[in-house]
Amino acid sequence: MHITRYTDYSLRVLMYVALKGDEISTIAEIAESYDISKNHLMKVVQELNAKGYLIAVRGKNGGLRLNGQPENINIGTLVRDTEQDLAIVECFSNAQACTITPACQLKMVFAQALEAFFNVLDQYSLADLLPQKRKPALIQLLQIR
C-alpha cells in the first residue's frame, strides 16, 4: 500500500488549518510552511472543500477554515476519500489479466491486509495527530504566526 502525495498533502493541509484554529489560513502560507507547490495545494484544497473537510472563505481576507472539529475528522475516512486507487494488486482491479486469479488466495490475503490497514486508521482523528503536548513544536516548525 502506498499513500499518494495527494493524500499526504490533504493531511498536511488539515493539520495546518487545525493548528490555526479559528484563524483563516491561506494556500500561500501553507505552501510556504511545508515548502510545497501552491498549484498542487490548490487542487487538494478544492477537493477538501468540495468534500466538506474545509470551508473556503472568499474575498480579500479570505482563506480556509476547518469545517467542524478536528476530533470529528476521521483519518481512515479521509484516506478513503482522497486515494484514487486502492487496488494493491492487479486482481483487485477490473483488469483480471492474471492467469491464476480463479484459484489464487493472494487477493483474499491482501484484502484482509487492506482492511486491517483501514481498521487502524479508523481509530484516529485529526485531533489525534495534533496532541496538546506537540502543538507548540508543530506551530514552531510550521512557522505559524
Phi and psi in degrees as a GROMACS rama.xvg file:
@    title "Ramachandran Plot"
@    xaxis  label "Phi"
@    yaxis  label "Psi"
@TYPE xy
-126.999  124.314  HIS-2
-84.1618  129.315  ILE-3
-73.3928  162.896  THR-4
-60.4159  -33.9243  ARG-5
-59.3625  -46.4595  TYR-6
-67.9192  -41.2169  THR-7
-56.6746  -48.9853  ASP-8
-64.7293  -36.3981  TYR-9
-60.5683  -45.356  SER-10
-63.2695  -42.6121  LEU-11
-63.139  -42.8053  ARG-12
-60.9093  -48.1855  VAL-13
-63.5775  -38.3251  LEU-14
-62.906  -46.4201  MET-15
-59.88  -50.8158  TYR-16
-63.0691  -38.8805  VAL-17
-64.6374  -38.3105  ALA-18
-63.914  -31.6276  LEU-19
-78.6607  -13.0616  LYS-20
65.798  -125.932  GLY-21
-79.8644  -11.602  ASP-22
-71.6454  146.741  GLU-23
-72.8046  139.626  ILE-24
-113.143  148.576  SER-25
-113.619  155.907  THR-26
-60.2381  -39.8526  ILE-27
-60.8691  -45.2721  ALA-28
-70.7592  -34.0158  GLU-29
-66.1141  -45.9602  ILE-30
-60.1577  -41.878  ALA-31
-66.752  -43.0299  GLU-32
-61.7456  -39.2802  SER-33
-95.4247  -5.91482  TYR-34
55.6506  52.4762  ASP-35
-128.623  164.726  ILE-36
-64.4799  131.113  SER-37
-63.1408  -39.9688  LYS-38
-61.9969  -42.4514  ASN-39
-61.4021  -44.6371  HIS-40
-65.7377  -32.4671  LEU-41
-60.3295  -42.0887  MET-42
-65.1921  -42.7942  LYS-43
-61.9183  -48.16  VAL-44
-63.0688  -39.5993  VAL-45
-58.8043  -44.6065  GLN-46
-69.7481  -41.8441  GLU-47
-62.3492  -35.4322  LEU-48
-68.4526  -47.1368  ASN-49
-62.183  -33.4032  ALA-50
-89.915  2.01335  LYS-51
87.6038  9.95751  GLY-52
-80.038  -31.4254  TYR-53
-124.06  158.599  LEU-54
-114.796  123.35  ILE-55
-95.3292  121.49  ALA-56
-99.6064  119.369  VAL-57
-85.2523  163.647  ARG-58
110.254  179.025  GLY-59
-56.3755  -42.8735  LYS-60
-101.94  27.8164  ASN-61
-78.8463  177.427  GLY-62
164.29  -145.967  GLY-63
-125.458  144.921  LEU-64
-137.603  152.73  ARG-65
-68.8181  138.958  LEU-66
-93.8235  87.6672  ASN-67
109.861  -164.339  GLY-68
-98.686  145.421  GLN-69
-55.4181  -32.3493  PRO-70
-71.0155  -12.5691  GLU-71
-97.0388  0.799684  ASN-72
-102.791  108.564  ILE-73
-84.8043  131.805  ASN-74
-67.2318  -40.7384  ILE-75
-60.573  -44.2133  GLY-76
-63.3902  -44.007  THR-77
-59.929  -45.7817  LEU-78
-63.1859  -42.5554  VAL-79
-61.1046  -37.8574  ARG-80
-71.1822  -27.5586  ASP-81
-103.712  -22.061  THR-82
-80.8685  129.61  GLU-83
-82.2788  -34.2279  GLN-84
-134.764  108.054  ASP-85
-98.7631  11.4801  LEU-86
-77.3884  96.8287  ALA-87
-81.2618  -13.9496  ILE-88
-137.6  159.846  VAL-89
-54.3932  -38.4655  GLU-90
-70.6245  -8.71721  CYS-91
-76.9678  -23.9328  PHE-92
-87.8995  175.842  SER-93
-74.0306  -21.7871  ASN-94
-81.6888  89.1332  ALA-95
-86.9972  71.8438  GLN-96
-88.9491  -9.93636  ALA-97
-75.9942  131.982  CYS-98
-63.6608  -35.3568  THR-99
-94.2156  5.10234  ILE-100
-48.9126  -44.2454  THR-101
-61.469  -24.4686  PRO-102
-117.251  1.931  ALA-103
-86.6132  141.403  CYS-104
-98.6419  -5.62938  GLN-105
-59.555  -39.6403  LEU-106
-59.0615  -42.8224  LYS-107
-63.9872  -42.8235  MET-108
-62.9995  -46.6035  VAL-109
-67.3654  -34.2843  PHE-110
-63.3717  -41.4395  ALA-111
-65.7297  -39.6394  GLN-112
-64.2735  -42.7228  ALA-113
-64.2202  -40.9085  LEU-114
-62.4245  -41.9508  GLU-115
-63.5844  -41.287  ALA-116
-55.6572  -49.9522  PHE-117
-72.1789  -30.3095  PHE-118
-60.7971  -38.3355  ASN-119
-68.7742  -49.2225  VAL-120
-60.2557  -35.0756  LEU-121
-65.2407  -16.033  ASP-122
-82.1592  -6.19448  GLN-123
-119.749  146.948  TYR-124
-114.968  172.354  SER-125
-58.8519  -35.8901  LEU-126
-61.8554  -34.2339  ALA-127
-66.1888  -24.8858  ASP-128
-80.8327  -10.5102  LEU-129
-127.7  58.3531  LEU-130
-62.0173  146.431  PRO-131
-49.9248  -42.1791  GLN-132
-70.7682  -17.1646  LYS-133
-98.0306  -15.8019  ARG-134
-55.4779  -47.4063  LYS-135
-58.0018  -40.9804  PRO-136
-66.7779  -42.3789  ALA-137
-63.9702  -42.8846  LEU-138
-62.0399  -40.6283  ILE-139
-68.6375  -44.9588  GLN-140
-62.8828  -36.0199  LEU-141
-88.3426  -2.38813  LEU-142
55.165  44.2789  GLN-143
-78.869  128.121  ILE-144
